[in-house]
Amino acid sequence: MPSCFSLWVSGSKVRSYETIRCRMVILQKRVPGLTEDTLDRFVTRAKRSTGLRGSVTVLVTTSRELRSLNQRFRGKDTPTDVLSFPPAHLAAKGFAGDVAISADIAAQNARRLGHSPAEEIKILALHGVLHLSGYDHETDNGTMARREELLRKQLGLPVGLIERNSTSKILNRGVRRERPRSSRRDASSSSPSRGRAQ
């Protein structure tokens, strides 16, 4: 994913890259109510809020492209809503990483949750920036979720990604718990398997 166009400058003993023009947001798939400039300004605010330094490139594309990236980099052959890619080398001076977002999934989520696709893209961009800042909701015991909730409110966004996924998981756990209880009651009256662990 290209982040900047650079010019190779060669001096007598000094060689470096100087950035000529950076396009930090690439909308390969258009989103109603969202421009590259609008999303770029939002990502700048999100970076400032998280303390992330360096440039971040955001690609808004199709589910097919996200599926391909998910397969290639995570070994998961399914589309996903957002992926974050920290720089390959720690020495990537001035570059914080890339975020890829599925406009298709964002539009579906926005319809289901009752907000605009542009807001959903911003929610996903914030989530990606938090990952680039070093947060990992799968291992941090809620630290990223709390940070995302705080920043979401500060940035004027509807319910965040981790919040709604956590709520969904809690509801699903509740449903799963109900079935064993009712089947345990049924089993206790008529089945010899009532002592089996559920």
N, C-alpha and C positions, 0 to 999 in steps of 0.2 A: 504494500500500500504506500504510494509515494506521499511523503509529507512536505518536502521542500525541494525546490529547484536550487541546486548549488553550483557555484563556479569554483573550479580548482584554481587557486592562486599560488603561483610559485615564485618565491623571492630568491635571493642569493642563497640563503641557508634555511629559510623558513618556508614551510608548506602548510597550507591550511585550507579549509573550506569556508567560504563566506556565503551566507545566504543572500540570494538576490530577491526571491519572492516566495513566500510561504502560503500555501492554501491549507488551512488546518481542518476544514470541513469539506467533505466531498459527498454531495448528494447524488448518488447514482440512480436512486429512485426518489422521485419527488414525493413530498409529504405536504398535504394541504395546510396552509398557515405557517409554514416553516421555510426560511431561506437559509442559505449557507452563512450569511452574516449574522442572522439571529441566533443560530445554533453556536456559531463561533463565540459570540458575546456571552451566551449562557455558559459554555465550557470554560471561558476565562473566569467567570464568576465562581463556578464550581471549583476550579483549580485554586483560586484565591481562598475560598472557604475551607478547603482541605489542606492547604499549605503545600500543595504539589507544585514543584518548580520544573520548568522546562516545557517544551511544546508538546501538545497532544494532538494527534491526527484522529479525526472521527470520520468513519466511512458509514454512510447510511445506504443500505443496499437491499437486495432481495433475500428471501429465505433460502433460496437455492445456494446463493453465495455463502451465507452463514453456515449452512449445512456442510458445504465443501470445506470451509475454514475449520469448523468443529471436527470434522473427520481428519483433516490433515494435521491439526495441531493438538487435538485432545483424544483422537481415536474414537470419537463418538459420531456415528453415522445418522445424526438427526439434526434438524434445524434448531436453532436456539435464538433467543431474543438479543443477547448482547455478549460479546467476547472482548476481553482486554488482553493486550500484548505488551508487557513491559519491554524496554529496550533489550536487545540481545546481548549487548555488552554494557557493563557498568560504566565504561568510559564514554558512553554516548552522551557527550557534553551537550547540555541544553535540550535534550530530548527525553521526555518522560514516558512515551509509549503511544500505542495505537488502540483505538476502540472501534469495534465493528458492530453495527446495529441492524437488525432486520426491520425494515419498514413494514413488511407484510405482517409480522407478528405484532409489531407495535400498533398497527391499525386494528387488528383483531382484539388485542387487549383493551385499547381505548374504547372500542364499541361496547365490549363486555362490561367495562368499569364506568362508563358514562363520562369520559372526558375526551379531549381532542387528541388526535394522533400526534400533533406537535408537542403536547404536554407529555405524552408517553415517551416520545423520543428523548425529551429532556430528562425524564426519570431514568431511562436506560443509560443516558450519557453520564448522569451523576453516579450511577452504580458503577459504571466502567472507570470513571475517574477515581472513585474510592478504591477500587482494586489496584489501580496504578499507584495509589498512595500507600499501598502495602497492606490494606485491609483484606481479610479473608473470612467471610461469614460462615464457611464450613468448619473453621477451626478456632475461631476467636471468642466463643462463648457469648455472643451477642454484642460485642463491641462495635462491629460494623453496622449492625442493625440499629443500634442506638444513635450512632453518628449519622447514618442515612436519614433516620427519622428527623433529627434535629435540623440537618441541612435542607431536607425537603421542605420543612416548614419555613425556614429562613428564606428559601428561594421561591416560595409560593407555589409549590407543586402538590398535586393530589397524592394519595396514598402511595408509598414507596414499594419497590420491588420486594425487598426482604419482608416488609410488614405483611403484604398480601400473601406471599408464599408461606410465611409462618402461620398466618390465620388459616390458610387452606390446609396445611399439614395438621394443625390442631383439630380442625373439623373432621378431617379424614381419620385421625386417630380415634376421635370420639365415636365415629361410626364403627370402626373396627372393634372398639371395646364393647359396644352394645351387642354385637352379634355373638361373641363368646358367652356373655352373660345370659342372653336368652337361650342359647343352645345349651348352656350348662343347666339351666332350669329344666329344659326339656329332657336333657340327658339324665338328670337326677331321678326323674320319675319313671323312666322306661328303659334306660340303656345301661349296660354294664360298664360303659367306658367313662363314667362320670369322674373317675379319679385321674384321668389322663390330663397332663398339663395342657393348658390352652394358650 
